[in-house]
Amino acid sequence: MARKKIREYDSKSLINKHAKRLANLDLNIKTAQINASTNFEALAAANPWLLQTKLVVKPDMLFGKRGKSGLVKLNMTYDEVVAFCREKLGSKVVINNVCGEITTFVVEPFTPHGAEYYVGLGSERDGIKVSFGACGGIDIEENWDQVAHMLIPTEEVDNINPDHFNKLLGTHAAHADGPAIKAFLDAALKVFEQLDFTLMEINPLAVVNGVALPLDMRGELDDTALFQNTKNWHGAELFPEPFGAKMSAEERTIRDMDERTGASLKLTVLNPNGNIWAMVAGGGASVIYADTVGDLGYASQLGNYAEYSGAPTREETFAYAKELLKVATRPREGGDAGRRALLIGGGVANFTDVAATFAGIVDALRLYQDAIRACNMRIYVRRGGPNYRKGLELMTEIGKELGVPMTVNGPETSMTRICADAIDYVEHGAA
């Protein structure tokens, strides 16, 4: 499971649509999205309520504490919202020491309300954890000890009804808002489970005219469940980059490849000027290699996080390796700085044909041989699994063919030994 954030606009759109289908609850959530491509006249025509009520506008950029940061505007007319968004779109702000551009806003009706509640749902190993507090709002963290929790086993979700939440709500179950809150929890739980949410947090939740209304909401989805949610997630933006992050062309290409294949192909550039690069087979192994480089004191030199797994074909592995080598061998402004090392590592594969994937990597190494030599890159290989001996032979031969220094190891060598060897070369030029 990979937890990926989605925008507040999409979180609310999904629960609004599917609460009716799954729990027969009409939430009547009104929300609109504004970005650089928005035609404001067309937006108002499609959402007449924008011209009929006062509004709330806030950045929809996957960061929290917007109210405390002064980025939420209340009780505005549509003309004021338009002027505010035109002024702020593309502007830079600093949130938690991260600087980024504001590119997206969410607009909603300004809704006067009374009590503010907190509701949270999160995936746990044994089920779904549901949380409730009568202390919602911007000070929820200071009042976290007042939030109650209950765990609902996944297999029991279909048997849950609103009254199951009486104990969670405590004295608030008998409160005038109790029935609306319980109905909302029942619907939210069903949407959470059916649509493969991993996190759903509403803070605050208000009750207006007898219906619970999420005023502020964030959500995360399990991106590995895309194959079974093509219809359910239709219309949602999957999955926007974190605030302040700018995806490189290579990262974007590999992300698009990953979405089209049954294999797993991942690349995140951590430091484009790093001297230690990784092309690792397996999700677990990729984390181990990255952690080992960090544990040895060279996290600042790690250029990337990378993973290929799920038995990619030779052609897929070639396309993947080509993009990774493009960024790993790229010339740097002001000339090169020192030596570079490439870790082609992995554990002992269960079913991936090591020779087939290594053949794809060999094709990419041959394509980028001039760039590899130009940046003084040395390659360190460690792998085991089906057909690994042939794969290691391919690596040994390409090293000789290209004249690129390469250390090739099988499963007899500890998985992370090549990390220390690579660091030694980068720092001291050792063999």
C-alpha positions in Angstrom: 0.0 0.0 0.0 1.3 3.5 -0.9 -0.5 6.4 0.7 -0.9 9.3 -1.7 -2.4 12.7 -0.9 -5.2 14.1 -2.9 -6.6 17.7 -2.9 -9.3 18.8 -0.6 -11.5 19.5 -3.6 -11.2 15.9 -4.7 -11.7 14.5 -1.2 -14.9 16.3 -0.7 -16.1 15.5 -4.3 -15.5 11.8 -3.7 -17.3 11.6 -0.3 -20.2 13.8 -1.6 -20.7 11.5 -4.6 -20.3 8.1 -2.9 -22.0 8.8 0.4 -25.3 8.9 -1.5 -24.5 5.7 -3.3 -23.2 3.7 -0.4 -25.1 5.0 2.6 -28.0 6.9 1.1 -26.7 10.1 2.7 -27.1 13.4 0.8 -24.3 15.7 2.0 -24.9 18.4 -0.6 -21.3 19.6 -0.5 -20.7 22.5 -2.8 -17.1 23.1 -3.8 -15.3 24.6 -6.8 -11.6 24.6 -7.9 -9.6 27.5 -9.2 -6.2 27.3 -10.9 -4.3 29.2 -13.6 -6.5 27.8 -16.4 -9.9 28.7 -14.8 -12.4 30.7 -16.8 -14.2 32.5 -14.0 -17.3 33.3 -16.0 -17.7 29.6 -17.0 -17.0 28.5 -13.4 -19.8 30.7 -12.1 -22.2 29.5 -14.9 -21.5 25.9 -13.9 -21.8 26.7 -10.2 -24.6 29.3 -9.7 -24.2 29.2 -5.9 -20.9 31.1 -6.3 -23.0 34.2 -7.1 -25.7 33.6 -4.6 -23.8 33.3 -1.3 -20.8 34.6 0.6 -17.7 32.4 0.1 -14.6 30.9 1.6 -11.4 30.5 -0.4 -8.2 28.7 0.6 -5.1 27.2 -1.1 -5.6 23.5 -2.0 -2.0 22.6 -2.0 -1.6 19.5 0.3 -0.4 21.4 3.3 -2.2 22.1 6.6 -2.6 24.9 9.1 -3.8 27.2 6.4 -5.9 29.1 8.9 -3.0 29.7 11.3 -0.9 30.8 8.3 -3.5 33.5 7.3 -4.2 31.9 4.0 -8.0 31.3 4.5 -10.3 34.1 3.4 -13.9 34.2 4.7 -17.2 35.8 3.9 -16.2 37.0 0.5 -18.2 37.8 -2.7 -17.3 36.0 -5.9 -15.8 39.1 -7.3 -13.5 39.3 -4.2 -12.6 35.7 -4.6 -11.7 36.2 -8.2 -9.5 39.2 -7.4 -7.8 37.4 -4.6 -7.1 34.3 -6.7 -5.7 36.4 -9.6 -3.4 38.2 -7.2 -2.2 35.1 -5.4 -2.0 32.4 -8.2 1.7 31.8 -8.8 2.8 33.7 -5.7 5.4 32.0 -3.4 4.8 31.2 0.3 6.9 29.4 2.9 5.1 26.6 4.8 7.1 24.6 7.4 10.4 25.9 5.8 9.3 24.7 2.4 8.9 27.4 -0.3 6.5 26.8 -3.1 4.0 28.4 -5.5 0.3 28.6 -4.9 -1.3 27.0 -8.0 -4.7 25.8 -6.8 -7.5 27.1 -4.6 -10.7 25.6 -3.4 -13.9 27.7 -3.0 -16.9 26.9 -0.9 -20.0 28.6 0.6 -19.3 30.5 3.8 -21.3 28.6 6.3 -22.1 30.1 9.8 -22.2 27.2 12.3 -22.1 26.3 15.9 -20.1 23.5 17.4 -17.0 22.2 15.6 -16.1 18.5 15.7 -13.1 16.5 14.6 -13.4 13.2 12.7 -10.6 11.0 11.5 -10.4 7.6 9.7 -7.1 5.8 9.1 -6.0 2.5 7.8 -4.4 0.2 10.4 -3.0 -3.3 10.2 -6.2 -4.8 11.7 -8.8 -2.5 10.4 -9.9 1.1 10.2 -9.3 3.4 13.1 -12.2 5.9 13.6 -11.6 9.0 15.8 -14.0 11.6 17.1 -13.6 14.7 19.2 -15.9 17.5 20.2 -12.9 19.9 20.2 -12.5 20.4 16.5 -10.9 23.5 14.9 -7.5 25.0 14.6 -6.6 24.0 18.2 -7.2 20.3 17.7 -3.5 19.4 18.4 -3.6 21.1 21.8 -6.8 19.2 22.7 -5.8 15.8 21.3 -6.2 14.1 24.6 -10.0 14.7 24.3 -10.3 12.7 21.0 -11.7 9.2 21.3 -10.9 6.3 19.1 -12.3 2.9 18.0 -11.0 0.2 15.7 -13.4 -1.4 13.3 -12.1 -4.7 11.7 -12.2 -4.4 7.9 -14.5 -7.5 7.6 -17.1 -5.8 9.8 -17.5 -2.6 7.9 -20.5 -3.8 5.9 -22.3 -4.7 9.1 -21.8 -1.3 10.8 -24.7 1.1 11.2 -24.9 4.6 12.8 -25.7 3.3 16.3 -22.3 1.5 16.4 -20.8 4.9 17.0 -22.7 5.6 20.3 -19.7 4.7 22.5 -17.3 6.6 20.4 -19.4 9.8 20.7 -20.0 9.3 24.4 -22.4 11.9 25.7 -22.5 13.6 22.3 -24.5 10.6 20.9 -27.6 12.0 22.7 -26.8 15.6 21.7 -28.9 17.3 19.1 -26.1 16.9 16.6 -25.6 13.2 17.5 -27.8 11.6 14.8 -26.2 13.7 12.0 -22.7 12.9 13.2 -23.4 9.2 13.4 -24.9 9.1 10.0 -21.8 10.9 8.6 -19.4 8.5 10.3 -21.4 5.5 8.9 -21.2 7.0 5.4 -17.6 8.1 5.7 -16.6 4.6 6.9 -18.2 2.9 3.9 -16.7 5.4 1.4 -13.3 5.0 3.1 -13.4 1.2 2.7 -15.0 1.0 -0.7 -12.8 3.6 -2.4 -9.5 2.5 -0.7 -8.8 5.6 1.3 -5.9 5.3 3.7 -6.6 8.6 5.5 -9.7 10.8 5.8 -9.6 13.7 8.2 -12.3 16.3 8.7 -11.5 19.2 10.9 -13.8 20.8 11.6 -17.0 19.0 10.9 -20.1 21.1 11.6 -23.8 20.2 11.6 -26.0 22.5 9.6 -29.8 22.0 9.3 -29.5 18.5 10.6 -26.8 17.4 8.2 -23.1 17.0 8.9 -20.9 19.2 6.7 -17.1 18.8 6.4 -15.7 22.3 6.4 -12.1 21.3 6.1 -10.9 17.9 4.8 -7.9 16.1 3.7 -7.6 12.6 2.2 -5.1 10.0 1.1 -5.7 7.1 -1.3 -3.9 3.8 -1.7 -2.4 4.3 -5.2 -1.9 0.5 -5.7 -5.8 0.2 -5.8 -6.1 2.3 -8.9 -6.8 -0.7 -11.0 -10.0 -1.4 -9.2 -11.1 2.2 -8.7 -10.9 3.6 -12.2 -14.6 4.4 -12.1 -14.8 5.3 -8.4 -11.9 7.8 -8.7 -13.0 9.2 -12.0 -12.6 13.0 -12.2 -10.1 13.2 -9.2 -6.6 14.5 -9.8 -4.3 11.5 -9.1 -1.8 12.3 -7.4 -0.6 15.9 -7.2 3.0 16.6 -6.2 3.7 17.7 -2.6 3.8 21.4 -2.0 7.1 22.9 -3.1 8.1 19.8 -5.1 8.9 20.1 -8.8 9.0 16.9 -10.8 11.9 16.6 -13.2 11.3 15.5 -16.8 12.9 12.1 -16.0 10.7 11.6 -12.9 7.6 12.5 -14.8 8.5 10.0 -17.6 9.0 7.2 -15.1 5.8 8.0 -13.3 3.9 7.8 -16.6 5.6 4.5 -17.4 4.7 3.2 -13.9 1.1 4.0 -14.5 1.0 2.0 -17.8 2.7 -1.2 -16.6 2.0 -4.0 -14.2 5.6 -3.6 -12.8 6.7 -1.0 -10.3 9.0 1.7 -11.6 9.9 4.6 -9.2 12.4 7.5 -9.3 12.7 10.4 -7.0 15.6 12.8 -7.4 16.9 13.8 -4.0 20.0 15.8 -4.9 20.8 16.4 -8.6 24.3 17.2 -7.6 24.7 14.0 -5.6 27.6 11.6 -6.4 26.0 8.4 -5.2 23.2 7.0 -7.4 21.0 3.9 -7.0 19.2 1.6 -9.4 17.8 -0.9 -7.0 15.5 -3.9 -7.6 12.7 -4.3 -5.0 10.8 -1.8 -2.8 12.3 -3.2 0.4 15.9 -3.3 -1.0 15.6 0.2 -2.3 14.9 1.5 1.2 17.7 -0.6 2.7 20.2 0.8 0.2 19.1 4.4 0.8 19.2 3.9 4.6 22.6 2.3 4.5 24.1 5.3 2.5 22.6 7.6 5.1 23.8 5.4 8.1 27.3 5.6 6.7 27.1 9.4 6.8 26.6 10.2 3.2 22.9 11.0 2.9 23.7 14.4 1.5 25.6 12.7 -1.4 22.6 10.4 -2.3 21.3 11.5 -5.7 18.1 9.6 -5.8 15.7 7.0 -4.5 14.8 4.4 -7.1 13.1 1.1 -7.4 12.2 -1.3 -10.2 10.3 -4.5 -9.3 7.4 -6.7 -10.3 9.3 -8.4 -13.2 9.6 -5.6 -15.7 10.5 -6.7 -19.2 13.8 -6.0 -20.9 12.3 -3.2 -22.8 10.7 -1.6 -19.7 13.9 -1.9 -17.7 15.8 -0.3 -20.6 13.4 2.6 -20.7 13.6 3.0 -17.0 17.4 2.8 -16.8 17.8 5.2 -19.6 15.9 7.9 -17.7 17.8 7.3 -14.5 21.2 7.4 -16.2 20.2 10.6 -18.0 19.9 12.5 -14.7 22.7 10.6 -12.9 25.3 11.4 -15.6 24.2 14.9 -16.4 27.0 17.5 -16.7 26.9 20.1 -13.9 27.2 23.8 -14.1 30.7 25.0 -13.5 32.2 21.6 -14.4 32.1 18.2 -12.6 32.7 17.9 -8.9 34.5 14.7 -8.0 33.7 11.1 -8.8 30.3 9.4 -9.1 29.1 5.9 -8.2 26.1 3.9 -9.4 24.7 1.1 -7.2 22.9 -1.6 -9.2 21.7 -3.6 -6.3 19.0 -5.8 -4.9 18.3 -8.8 -2.8 17.6 -12.3 -4.0 14.7 -12.1 -6.4 11.7 -14.5 -6.0 10.4 -14.4 -9.6 12.0 -11.6 -11.5 14.3 -12.8 -14.2 17.6 -11.1 -13.3 19.1 -11.7 -16.7 16.2 -10.1 -18.5 16.2 -7.0 -16.4 20.0 -6.8 -16.5 19.9 -7.0 -20.2 17.7 -3.9 -20.3 20.2 -2.1 -18.0 23.1 -3.2 -20.2 21.3 -1.7 -23.2 21.0 1.6 -21.3 24.6 1.5 -20.1 25.8 1.1 -23.7 23.6 4.0 -24.8 25.1 6.3 -22.0 28.7 5.0 -22.1 30.2 8.3 -23.1 28.4 10.2 -20.3 29.3 7.5 -17.8 33.0 7.8 -18.6 32.8 11.6 -18.8 31.6 11.9 -15.2 34.0 9.4 -13.7 31.3 7.0 -12.7 32.1 3.6 -11.3 29.4 0.9 -11.1 28.8 -1.5 -8.2 26.5 -4.5 -8.8 25.0 -7.0 -6.3 22.1 -9.3 -7.2 20.7 -12.8 -6.8 17.6 -14.7 -7.9 16.4 -16.5 -11.0 19.0 -16.6 -13.8 21.3 -14.3 -11.8 24.5 -15.9 -13.0 23.7 -15.0 -16.6 22.8 -11.5 -15.5 26.1 -11.1 -13.6 27.9 -12.3 -16.7 26.2 -9.7 -18.8 27.3 -7.0 -16.4 30.9 -8.2 -16.3 31.0 -8.2 -20.1 29.5 -4.8 -20.6 32.0 -3.4 -18.1 34.9 -4.8 -20.2 33.3 -3.7 -23.5 32.8 -0.1 -22.4 35.9 0.2 -20.3 33.9 1.3 -17.3 35.2 0.1 -13.9 32.6 -2.2 -12.5 32.4 -4.5 -9.4 30.0 -7.4 -9.9 28.8 -9.5 -6.9 26.3 -12.3 -6.4 24.3 -13.3 -3.3 27.5 -14.5 -1.6 28.3 -10.8 -0.9 26.2 -9.0 1.7 23.6 -6.8 0.1 24.9 -3.5 1.3 28.6 -4.1 1.0 28.6 -2.2 -2.3 27.4 0.9 -0.5 30.6 1.1 1.5 32.7 0.4 -1.7 30.9 3.1 -3.6 31.4 5.7 -0.8 35.1 4.8 -0.6 35.5 5.4 -4.3 33.6 8.7 -4.3 35.6 10.0 -1.3 39.0 8.5 -1.9 39.1 7.1 -5.4 39.6 3.6 -4.0 39.0 0.6 -6.2 
